[in-house]
Amino acid sequence: MASQLKSRRVAAAKIEAVEGIAETLSAADGGILVIDPTVSVDIESLERKPASASLSSFGNVSGKQSAKLSFTAEIKGAGAAYSSSVKPALSQYLRACGFAETIVTTVGVEKATYQPASTGIPSLTMACYEDGVIKKLKGCRGTVKFNGESGGVIKAAFEFSGVLDGTIDGAMLTPTYESTIPPTLLNTPLTFDAYTARAQSFEINLAAAVSIMEDITKAEGYAVGVIIGRNPTGSINPEMVTIATYDYFGKYKSAAFISLVIGKIGSVQYNRFKFTAPKMQITAVSDGDRNGVAVADLSVLFARNAGDDEIVLEFD
């Protein structure tokens, strides 16, 4: 018996035509480079405790069946002009986390923009091919956390929740993998309002809440995962400066709204992107240290402006 290798895994996904109804996956639905794809299966084990003359257990029965698929992926552009068929590799995953997609196809200034949505969020059929075993999910929606450190590749950590659609033996997919090289967090502006800060890292957590809808008519006891809310938060670690230069504690005390821009990250057209937040608030300031230099470790909240706009990710 050959050992199964954790490094031999392929993730695949496809937007469902009808939410909760599984699509057939093929090699064309793979191709995204993922790090540590992991499926967590949750099958309810229902305890039975009828009275009897014996203290022995009668055994359990199985109930509702759900699953989560988590993985991390690099953030990068499409490497070519954006269009209805040319999009960032993470497009469908971002959409299933509650980001609305807008594609601008004006020649020379093509771009793909992702910002939060409250309706029209698609669901995914997903699978993790694990060196001979296939774990399948349907009706999946999720959340994402963006992380960046100086000199490194920006990454997106996804977690999708949905209905367990079976675990079977099967061959690995053989997709054609994306070939665009991701940009790194170098020569990247980071501004709070008009102030340019010197930071080493950031995190943006969409914090979308997914509830799996129960349904007695379904064999698995669940119908589909639904995003029922979000509360985007994050952290940034700029160097501490004088109050006159930038008043982190004053902004914290007054709950002031701050305009945040990170980027553009990357310099090559169609492989660069930026994060913007129109109304960031500081929710905590901690006294940090970076190689002996004082740091303002910020915890932040991303609030709405007009609504569905608290975090925007734009590729151009």
PENORRA-V50967 format. One record per residue. N is the residue number from 0. RES is the residue in one letter. SS is DSSP state (~ for helix, > for strand, _ for the rest). Layout:
BEGIN
<<N,RES,SS> <N,RES,SS>>
END
This chain:
BEGIN
<<0,M,_> <1,A,_> <2,S,_> <3,Q,_> <4,L,_> <5,K,_> <6,S,_> <7,R,_> <8,R,>> <9,V,>> <10,A,>> <11,A,>> <12,A,>> <13,K,>> <14,I,>> <15,E,_> <16,A,_> <17,V,_> <18,E,_> <19,G,_> <20,I,_> <21,A,_> <22,E,_> <23,T,_> <24,L,_> <25,S,_> <26,A,~> <27,A,~> <28,D,~> <29,G,_> <30,G,_> <31,I,_> <32,L,_> <33,V,>> <34,I,>> <35,D,>> <36,P,>> <37,T,>> <38,V,>> <39,S,>> <40,V,>> <41,D,>> <42,I,>> <43,E,>> <44,S,>> <45,L,>> <46,E,_> <47,R,_> <48,K,_> <49,P,_> <50,A,_> <51,S,_> <52,A,_> <53,S,_> <54,L,_> <55,S,_> <56,S,_> <57,F,_> <58,G,_> <59,N,_> <60,V,>> <61,S,>> <62,G,>> <63,K,>> <64,Q,>> <65,S,>> <66,A,>> <67,K,>> <68,L,>> <69,S,>> <70,F,>> <71,T,>> <72,A,>> <73,E,>> <74,I,_> <75,K,_> <76,G,_> <77,A,_> <78,G,_> <79,A,_> <80,A,_> <81,Y,_> <82,S,_> <83,S,_> <84,S,_> <85,V,_> <86,K,_> <87,P,_> <88,A,_> <89,L,_> <90,S,~> <91,Q,~> <92,Y,~> <93,L,~> <94,R,~> <95,A,~> <96,C,_> <97,G,_> <98,F,>> <99,A,>> <100,E,>> <101,T,>> <102,I,>> <103,V,>> <104,T,_> <105,T,_> <106,V,_> <107,G,_> <108,V,_> <109,E,_> <110,K,>> <111,A,>> <112,T,>> <113,Y,>> <114,Q,>> <115,P,>> <116,A,_> <117,S,_> <118,T,_> <119,G,_> <120,I,_> <121,P,_> <122,S,_> <123,L,>> <124,T,>> <125,M,>> <126,A,>> <127,C,>> <128,Y,>> <129,E,>> <130,D,_> <131,G,_> <132,V,>> <133,I,>> <134,K,>> <135,K,>> <136,L,>> <137,K,>> <138,G,>> <139,C,>> <140,R,>> <141,G,>> <142,T,>> <143,V,>> <144,K,>> <145,F,>> <146,N,>> <147,G,>> <148,E,>> <149,S,_> <150,G,_> <151,G,_> <152,V,>> <153,I,_> <154,K,>> <155,A,>> <156,A,>> <157,F,>> <158,E,>> <159,F,>> <160,S,>> <161,G,>> <162,V,>> <163,L,>> <164,D,>> <165,G,>> <166,T,>> <167,I,>> <168,D,>> <169,G,_> <170,A,_> <171,M,_> <172,L,_> <173,T,_> <174,P,_> <175,T,_> <176,Y,_> <177,E,_> <178,S,_> <179,T,_> <180,I,_> <181,P,_> <182,P,_> <183,T,>> <184,L,_> <185,L,_> <186,N,_> <187,T,_> <188,P,_> <189,L,>> <190,T,>> <191,F,>> <192,D,_> <193,A,_> <194,Y,>> <195,T,>> <196,A,_> <197,R,_> <198,A,>> <199,Q,>> <200,S,>> <201,F,>> <202,E,>> <203,I,>> <204,N,>> <205,L,_> <206,A,_> <207,A,>> <208,A,>> <209,V,>> <210,S,>> <211,I,>> <212,M,>> <213,E,>> <214,D,_> <215,I,_> <216,T,_> <217,K,_> <218,A,_> <219,E,_> <220,G,_> <221,Y,>> <222,A,>> <223,V,>> <224,G,>> <225,V,>> <226,I,>> <227,I,>> <228,G,>> <229,R,>> <230,N,_> <231,P,_> <232,T,>> <233,G,>> <234,S,>> <235,I,>> <236,N,>> <237,P,>> <238,E,>> <239,M,_> <240,V,_> <241,T,_> <242,I,_> <243,A,_> <244,T,_> <245,Y,_> <246,D,_> <247,Y,~> <248,F,~> <249,G,~> <250,K,~> <251,Y,~> <252,K,~> <253,S,~> <254,A,_> <255,A,_> <256,F,_> <257,I,>> <258,S,>> <259,L,>> <260,V,>> <261,I,>> <262,G,>> <263,K,>> <264,I,>> <265,G,_> <266,S,_> <267,V,_> <268,Q,_> <269,Y,_> <270,N,_> <271,R,_> <272,F,>> <273,K,>> <274,F,>> <275,T,>> <276,A,>> <277,P,>> <278,K,>> <279,M,>> <280,Q,>> <281,I,>> <282,T,>> <283,A,>> <284,V,>> <285,S,>> <286,D,>> <287,G,>> <288,D,>> <289,R,>> <290,N,_> <291,G,_> <292,V,>> <293,A,>> <294,V,>> <295,A,>> <296,D,>> <297,L,>> <298,S,>> <299,V,>> <300,L,>> <301,F,>> <302,A,>> <303,R,_> <304,N,_> <305,A,_> <306,G,_> <307,D,_> <308,D,_> <309,E,_> <310,I,_> <311,V,>> <312,L,>> <313,E,>> <314,F,>> <315,D,_>>
END
